[in-house]
Amino acid sequence: MPYPMERASRLGHVPVVNSQAVRDAFSRWQVAQAAPSDVGLVASMCHPLDSLPHPQASADVRFAITVDGSDTEVEATREHPTIKVGYVRVAASFIDLSKLQASGVGEFVDPTLLREAHKHAAFDGALPGSGLVMSGLTGVDTWRQELNRLLASTKFDDEAPLTLADMLLALHGTPDAPAASIALRRCPTCGRKDADLPGGAIAVPKTGTTCPACSAQVLLGDVLRTHEEYVPEGSNQSALTRVMLVAERLTSLGYMQVLHRDPHGADAMRQTLFITDGPLALHGVVAPLKRRFQDYLGTLTAAAETNGSPAAPLVVGVEKSGRFVEHAELIKHLIPEGSVMALSSAYINRITGRPAGHQYGVDEFYGRRFIYRTQSGSALVVTVPPVSGIAPYGTAAGEEIKNYPTLRPVCEVLDRVQTRLYPNAVIPVALAHSAASLPLGVGQSVLRAMGQDLLGLRRTTQITQRGPFTGNGSR
């Protein structure tokens, strides 16, 4: 690592470029996800959309609720770059699809209908990075306290009484009977596991409890285990992203919970498509929650069938970037328009460079990835949950497309809401991202300036426009 202000030689790259060892290394590599030369392989995994089962007509879907989030970690001060602050923003976008389509009928777009078709709600939070502590607490304990406060105080919608903590408890119970507590198998303070704890795993209620071994405080937010990834002298971007992803998915489930509990919500549930930005998966320390999401969606499906609904709630994850999006772009010319490509586990291992027998996605996914070539020719990478009782990966049943009855109506709805604003984009995700995104450049400068002012640090970021964080109270 260089010293501050130290500059590399302008010709410092020349030895690397001329190195025979470097050139030999490149000669041994190939791109894992290159387009397959066997056209028949792709064709064998493609299914025309109209050949798939459709217990629910896509024409019945009138609404779309999309949840997206953004997170960023900024240096609180340039003199001490190890002092960092994390910001999280999660937004839910509601679209009335009938009004959206009606606004485009005729020679000109109706701006009034277009405005009425879209509403959104958002919440924001800040989490302490390295170098920031509460009085009397360590950095990791400060993180734990602030994360717990974020979960307990954040309502995903002003009109809904539920907080993220309420939905975390519901996730560990059922939509009708949230869990009173969540089992934690390791104390976050003394580190003792359930086998060494009196009474086994620690039952953590919403208000928290104490460890029976060390008597230290145990918080509901500890069940996410993000404190295990907290870095006291470096970046905590990874832990921050885990929190954002869990908050996104709890928000989406929160809207399902509201409709489920409403006496007239069964019809609204059937007419709503719930979209998550990104795959239906959780990674790292929060990955065990995927089983809870799988069970929760299965319970909602059973409740829908009891109420006479012909299909499970329509849930989908739509990806904007990543390896599978890149691969879909490479091979989309091999997929007929209006067809779904069901990716086999062997094919996934091939494009990701994993061993042939690797069980991809078993521990992280509560839905399975598909590539859909839309009627207009775009390629969408979507994740859809299977029927209740079937794991999306690791089983033969998980690879059978017949076990994804919501796939066809989901894709048909996505066909109706495409936009040319971005490549392979759909309107609900674009609008949700617009409401949730945290801008780079000037946006991060403003966030840095706010942190400096509120922490009492010397201002090193110059904001020319007077605003709420200039220290003079102006707005």
N, C-alpha and C positions, 0 to 999 in steps of 0.2 A: 504494500500500500504506500502511496506517495505521502510526503509531508504536505501540510497545507501550503498552497501556492506553488508546489513543485510541479514542473512541466516535463513531459516526456520528450525525448528527442524526436524531431520530425521524421527521422529515418529509422526509428525504433522498430517499425514493423518489418523492415526489409529482411532481417535474419529469419523471421518466422516464415515469410513468404517463400524464401529460398531454401528452407529446410527440407531435406529429403525425407526425414522422418514424418513430417507433417503431410507431405504429398503421398507417402506410402499409406498413411492412416486413411486418407480420403479414398484411396483406391480400394480399400477393403469394405467401404460402406455403401449402402444403397438406401433410398427412401422407402420406409416401411409401408407408407400408404399410397404408393404410386398406383395409378389406375391399372386394374387387372387386364392382362392381355386376353384372358378367356372371357369373351363376351357372353358365352353361354352360362358362365357362373353367375353373373349378375341377373341374367334373364330368368334363371331357375328360382331366384328368390323374390321375383316381382309378382305382385298380385293386382289385377285391375280393381279399382275401388268398388265398382258395382258388383264384384263377385264376393265381397265380404259380407258377413252377417250384419244386419242393421236393426236391432230391436227398437231403436228410436230414430225417428226421422229428423234429419238435420234442419228441416224447415220449421220444426217446433222450437228451435233455439232462437231466442229473441235478445238475449243479453250476454255480455262477456265481462267477466271480472278478471283483470290482469294485475299481478303483483310483481314489482321489480324493486331492486335496491341498489344503492351505491355506497361505497365506503372508501375512505382515503385516510392516510396517516401523513401528517405534516410535521415538520420540525417546528417546535415552539419558538426557537431563536437560532439564528445562524451562528452565533458565538458558541452555542452549546448544542450541536446537532443531535446529541443523544437524547435530548428532552423532546419527547414526541407526544402528539395528541391524535387520537383517532376519532373520526366522525362517521356516523352512520345515518343514512336516509332511506326510508322505505316508503313506497307509494303504491296505492291501489287505484287502478283506473276502471271506472264503470262505463260501459258503452251500451247504449240502446241500439241494437243492430238494425231494427226496423226504421228508426229515425235516421240512422246513418245512411242507409240505402235510399230512403226517401229524399234526403237532402241532395242527392246526385241525380234525381230524375228531372229531366228537362234540359234545356239548353245551358242553363247556368246553375251553379251550386247555390243552394239556399243556406245562407250563413246562420240564420236563426235556428233552423232545424239542426244544422251541424253542431252549433253550440249546445243546444239542448240534448244532443245525443251523447255528450261526454261529460262526466264529472270525475273528480279524483279527490282522494284524501291521502295525507302523508304525515309521517311523524319523523322526528329527528332525535338523535342522541349523540352524546360524546362519551368516550371511554379513555381512561388514562393510559398513555404509553409509558415507555421507560423514562425514569427520572422524575415522575410525578407521583406523589404520595399524599394520603390524608394524614393528619396529625396523629402520631402514635402508631401508624400502620406501615407495614412494608409495601413495596410496589405491588406484589402479587395479591396481597390482601386488599389493597386499594382497588385493584382491578375487580376482585370478587365482589366487594361492596357496591361498586358502581354498576356492575353488570346486573346484580340482583335488584338494584334500584330501578334500572332501565326496564327490566321485565315487569316489576311490580307496579310501576307508575304509567307505563305506556299503553294507551288504548289505541287499537288499530283503526278505530273510526270514532268520531265524536258522538255519533248517535248510537253506538253499541257500548254497553257497560263493561264488556270483557276486556281484560288486559292480556298482555303476552304471557304473564304468569298464569292467568286463568286457563289459557289455551294450552300451556305446557302441562298443566294438571289434567286437562281434558284429554290430551294426547295419550297420557298414561292411564286413562280410564276409558270411558266411552262418551259419545256425544250426549247421552242422557244422564250419565253419572260420572262426573270427573273424579279422578283419584284424590283422596284426602292428603296423600303424601306420595313421595317418589323415593324409591330405594336407591341409595348411594353406596357403592361397594367399597369405597376408599375414602378415608378422612382426608380432606384437603390440607389439613395442618400437620398431623402426625404421620400421615401416610399409611396407617394400618389398614389392611384389607378386611373384608367381611369375615374371613375365617379366623382372624385374630381379634375381632371386636365382640364384646359381650352382647349377645342377642343377634349377632350377624350384621347384615347390611343396615345402614342408618336410614331410618324412615324420616324424610325431610318434608314437612308441611310448608304451606305458603309462607308462614311467619318465621320459618327456620327452626333450628333445634341446636343441640350441643352434641359433641362426640362423646360417647360413653367411656372412651379410653382416656382422652386428654382434656375433655371438658371445653374444648375450643368451639367457637360458633361455627355452625354449618348452615349454609344458605341454600335457598331453592335454586339459585343460579348456578350453584356448584355442580348440579347434575349435568350441565352441558360440558363440564370438564375443560373448558377453554383456559382455565388457570394453569393447566398442565403445560400449555404452549406459551405461557407468558414469559417474555424475555426481559430481565431487568436492565440489560445494557445493550439493547439493539432494537430491531424492528419487531413490532407485534401485529404486522399486517395480516399474518396468517390467522391469528386468533380473532382479529377484528372481522375478517371475512367470514369465519365460522359463525360469529354472532349474527352478521347480516343475513346469511343464508337461512339460518334457523328462524330469524324474525320474519323473513319473507314467507316462509312456508307456514308458520304459525298464523300469520295474517290471512293467508289464503284459506286455511282451515277455519279461521275465525268467522269468515263470511259464510262458510258452509254451516257452521254451528248455529249462526243466527237464523238462517233459513230453515234449518232442521227443527229448531225449537219454535218457530213461528207456526201458529195453527193453520195458516194458509200458505206455508212455505214450500210444501211439497211440489206444487205446480211451478213455483219460481225456481226451485232447484232443478227441475226437469228442463226448464227453458234457459238455463244459464250454463255457459262454458267458462270453466275456471282455468286460467292460463297462468303458468309460472314461467318467469324468465330463466332459462337454463334447464338442465335435465332434472328429472325427479330423482334426485340422489343427494346424499350427504356424505362427506368424506372426513377423514381424520378422526379426531376425538369425538365428534358429534355423529359419526356414522351409525352407532347403535340405535339412534332414533329412527332410522329408516324402517325398522320392524314395527315401531309404534305407528308411523304414518301408514304403513301397509295395513295394519290391523284396524286403524281408525277409518280408513276409506272402505275397508271391508264391512265394518259395522254400518256405515252410512248406506252402503249398497243393500245390505239386508233390510235396513229400515225402509229404503225406497221400495223394495219388493213387497214389503208388508203393506205399504200404502198404495199398492197397485201400480207403481211406476214400472214401466217395462225395461228400464235400464239403470245402470249405476250412474252416479254423478259424473258429468263430463269433465274430466281433469286431464290436462296436457302440459308438458313442459316444452317450450320452444327455444332452441339454441340459436344465438346470433353469431357465435364464433367458436373456435376450437378445432380439434383434429377431425371430428366427424363432419363438421360443416365444410372444412376444406376438402375432405374426401368426397362428400356429396357433390361438390362443385366439379370435382375431377371426373365423376362417373355419371353425372345426370343425363348426359346424352345417350347413355345405355338404358335408361329407365323410361318406359313409355309414359307419356303425359297421362295424368289421372290414375297412376299406379303407385302402389306402396312396395318398397323393398324391405323385406323382413330380414334383418341382419342375423345370420347364424353366429353362434359363439365361435366356431372355427374361423369364420370370415372376420369377426372382430379381432381375434387374436392375430390374424394375418396382417391387418392394416395397422395394428398398434404395436407390432413387434413382440408380442408376448409368446411364451411357449405354447405349443399346440394344445396341450391338455389343460391350460390355465382356465380356471373358472372365473371369468370376468364378471364384475358387478355384483357378486353374491352378497357382499357385506355392505354395499353402498346404495344400491338402486331399489326403489319401490315402484319403478315403471321400466318398460323396455324401450330401447331406441328403435326408431324406424326412419327411413328416408322416404319422404313423399314428394313425387314430382307433380306439381300442381297442373291444373288445366292450362295455365298460361306458360308453363315450362320452367317455373322456378323450382328450386330444390329446398325443401324444408326438413330439418332434422327435428323430429318430435319424440317425446317420451310419453307413453301411455301406460297406465296401470292395468294389469290383467284382472280377470275375474277373481273374486274372493277365494282365498285358500290356495292360490298358486303363486309361487315365487317367480318373478320375471326372469331371473338368471339362475343357473345351476341345476335346472330340472328340464326334462324333455318336454313337459307340458308348457313350460315357459317359452319355448321356441315355437309353439304352434299358434299360428295367427288367429285361429278360431277362438282362442281364449282371450282375445282382446275385442270384445263386442262394441266398445265405444270408439274404436279406431276410425271406422268409416264416418260416423257423424262428425267426429272431431275434425277430420281432414276436409270434409265437405264444408264445414263452417269456415275453416281457415282459407278455403278457396274463395269465399265470399268477401274476405276482409284483407286482401293483399294490397300492398301499396308499392309504388315505384320510387318512394322517397329514398329507400336504401335497398341494396341487393337482397333478394330473397326475404323481404320484410313483410310483416303483417301489421295492420293498423293498431290493434290493441297493445301489442308489445311496444311499438314505437311511441305511442302516447304515454304508456306507463313509464318507459325509460325517460321520456322528456320530463315527467314530473319528478322522477327520483334522482336524476343524474346530478353529480357534483362536478362542476367544471374544473378543468385544469387551468394552469396559467394564473390569470387574474383571480379566478375563484379560489385557488389555493392560497394566494397572497392574502385575500380577505380573511380566510379561515385562520391563517397564521397570525395576522394582525389581531384578530379577535382573541386568540389564545394568549398573545403577549399582553394585551390590555387587561384581560380578566385574571391573569396570573400575576400581574404586577411586574412584568418583565419590560426591559427597555425596548421600545419600538424599533425594529430593524426593517420592517416592511413598510414601504411608503404607499399609502392609498391616497391618490390625489382627490378623489371625490369624497366630500363630507358625507358621513353615514352614521349608523348606530354604533359603530365601534371606534370612533375617532376620539373618544374620551370626553367629548363636550356635550353629550346627550342629544345632539341634533339628529333628526330623522328625515 
